Every structure is written in structure tokens, then in C-alpha cells.
Amino acid sequence: MHTFYPLTTNSYNRLRDESLDFKGIPAGQGLHSIHPYPAMFHFLLVRKFIKELSSEGDLILDPFCGSGVSAVEALINNRNYVGYDINPLAVLIAKVRTTPISTEKAFNLLELILKEDVKDYEIPKFPNIEYWFDEDVIEELAKLRAIIFSIEDINLQNLFKVAFSETIRLVSRADHSEFKLVRAKKSKKKDVKLVFETIAKRNIINLSVLSKLALKARVDIQQFNVLDDLPIEDESVDLVITSPPYGDSKITVAYEQFSKLSIKWLGLDDSFKNYQFGAKKKNYEYALPSDELSEYLEEIKRSDEKRARDVYSFYVDLYKAIENISKK
């Protein structure tokens, strides 16, 4: 049985520092533009904290690394890095963003992919595939998928899997302005290979910067649930920098919905949705580590018991994760 001990309630004032706004600078550019992802850290915020709070050669941990913003910034600033996420698509994107490749090899392989005429291919079976994709788009995606899956070099295969994943969303009937999976009221037909080619070329060019840097840092990115004991030594980490998951991930930041179509086409495991914070409901068996939070929870209970359990379950998981992380 895990016991939570209430902490003393503190008063905090909100401070505004406009230097952290980074107005007019998009969060997704360069290496960070390789595949969109919900609720991305602004890379300049991460860069500022890494430079101010760590030194070259230090070990940085991001236990909720998402698509790897912190991983990229650690790598290019010569900090060693360990990152975890439960979403296999996020892990794939983060690995691609931080893996140097031969630009020449990648462009040559892209040319072969675009020219290859595939006769033998398999269409993945998942519910409502016809609802999200036109019939001819399904066929073109299946052909492209077969070619990519046959690539022997795992780094190049991952590179083109990530381009394929972004293509999937753009050629689907989903509303591309939403991270949630919503069918667009109107959708224009798009040339699957042309969309893939455009994305792949952009990604290869963005990745070329890594081959020009004298990279010394080690980067280790794994699919892992931080509610389990982390597979690194206690007190081995110099800096933890992260953006924790949001409560209400189903309605505010829909990580699972955003990833769903790509995960189905790539054959990845989507069971991570069952392990998001608060997914497993608790029965108030632990005391929350905050008197103030406990008071708000009692207030919520009076009007909505189900909602109170959702809130409680999220914070129990969050606190358990922080306990695991803080040991490192």
C-alpha cells in the first residue's frame, strides 16, 4: 500500500515574465518542425533553462518527453539525455529528431521510394478506415507503407515512417486544424505521394543540421510509464526538465486521438491510452499531498462525484510519478 502524506499549504503569487513569451517565434521550426505534436514545449524556453541550470556533459531527464523538444535541445547543447513517454508515436518522432542521417543516402532512398511500383501490399484492418480515408488514398498509403517497412536501415526506416505518419493525417478526412480526431466538413483530395515527398524532403533538410554539429552527447529515448520505477540510478540526473501531462487529456490535449490514425497504419501498440494519468480510477484510498487540493476535491464531490474521482485519480498518478522522478 502506497501512502501519501499531506504537506503544508503554501501561498503562491503568479509572476509574469514577458521574456519567456517568445512572441512571433513559432515553437515548431527546424528540427522541432519534424512532425506536429500536441502541446509542444517552446524550444527557446527549454534552451534557456538547459543553459542556465546545467553544464555540458550533465545528464538531463525528461520523463514526459513527447516529440522530443527537450531531447533536441539537450543534444545540440552537449548535454546527455534520457527521455520517456508512453506514446509510441511520440517516441518514434523524438528518436528521428535526434538521429543524424546521411542526407545523400536519405534523398537517394526517397527517389527510389517514389519510383517504386508496388504490386504486393497489405491494407491494415482497423475500424472505420473507410470513414477516415477515401478508397484510392487507402491503396496509395498501403503501397507506400509496404515500401517503407521493407527498408533495412532502421534509422532511415524511422525517418520515412515519421514522414508517412504526417502524410496519413494530411491525406485523411480529419480536420487538420484540430489535434482531436474530428472529420472535416469538407476535405480536398490530395496526392499521397506528393504530400509524402514534400514532408520527407523538408524533414531530411531539417535533419541535415545534425551532421554539421560536433555532437558529443548521448541520447536515450524509450517508451516507458513513469508510474513504474524508472530504469536509471537514483541521484544520477543533474536536471529534470519536462511538461507533465494535462488532466482531461481526452478533451483538452487529445494525445491518443491525435496519434490514433498513425498508430493504426504503423502497427504500433495503442494500449498506452489505458495508462494515461487518471485512466485507472481510484477509490480515495490515498490522502492527497495538499490540504488545498483536498478542499477543492471535497467541493467538487458535492456537485459531481464522477468528476471528483477523475480529478482525484489524476493527481494521485501525478504525485506517484513525481515521487519516482524526484529520486533520480
C-alpha positions, 0 to 999 in steps of 0.5 A: 500500500502506497501512502501519501502524506499531506504537506503544508499549504503554501501561498503562491503569487503568479509572476509574469515574465514577458521574456519567456513569451517568445512572441512571433517565434513559432515553437515548431521550426527546424528540427522541432518542425519534424512532425506536429505534436500536441502541446509542444514545449517552446524550444527557446524556453527549454534552451534557456533553462538547459543553459542556465541550470546545467553544464555540458556533459550533465545528464538531463531527464525528461520523463514526459518527453513527447516529440522530443523538444527537450531531447533536441535541445539537450543534444545540440547543447552537449548535454546527455539525455534520457527521455520517456513517454508512453506514446509510441508515436511520440517516441518514434518522432523524438528518436528521428529528431535526434538521429543524424542521417546521411542526407545523400543516402536519405534523398537517394532512398526517397527517389527510389521510394517514389519510383517504386511500383508496388504490386504486393501490399497489405491494407491494415484492418482497423475500424472505420478506415473507410470513414477516415480515408477515401478508397484510392488514398487507402491503396496509395498509403498501403503501397507506400507503407509496404515500401517503407517497412521493407527498408533495412536501415532502421534509422532511415526506416524511422525517418520515412515512417515519421514522414508517412505518419504526417502524410496519413493525417494530411491525406485523411478526412480529419480536420487538420486544424484540430489535434482531436480526431474530428472529420472535416466538413469538407476535405480536398483530395490530395496526392499521397505521394506528393504530400509524402515527398514534400514532408520527407524532403523538408524533414531530411533538410531539417535533419541535415543540421545534425551532421554539421554539429560536433555532437558529443552527447548521448541520447536515450529515448524509450517508451516507458510509464513513469508510474513504474520505477524508472530504469536509471540510478537514483541521484544520477540526473543533474536536471529534470526538465519536462511538461507533465501531462494535462488532466482531461487529456481526452478533451483538452490535449487529445494525445491518443486521438491525435496519434490514433490514425498513425498508430493504426497504419504503423502497427504500433501498440495503442494500449498506452491510452489505458495508462494515461494519468487518471485512466485507472480510477481510484477509490480515495484510498490515498490522502492527497499531498495538499490540504488545498487540493483536498478542499477543492476535491471535497467541493467538487464531490458535492456537485459531481462525484464522477468528476471528483474521482477523475480529478482525484485519480489524476493527481494521485498518478501525478504525485506517484510519478513525481515521487519516482522522478524526484529520486533520480 
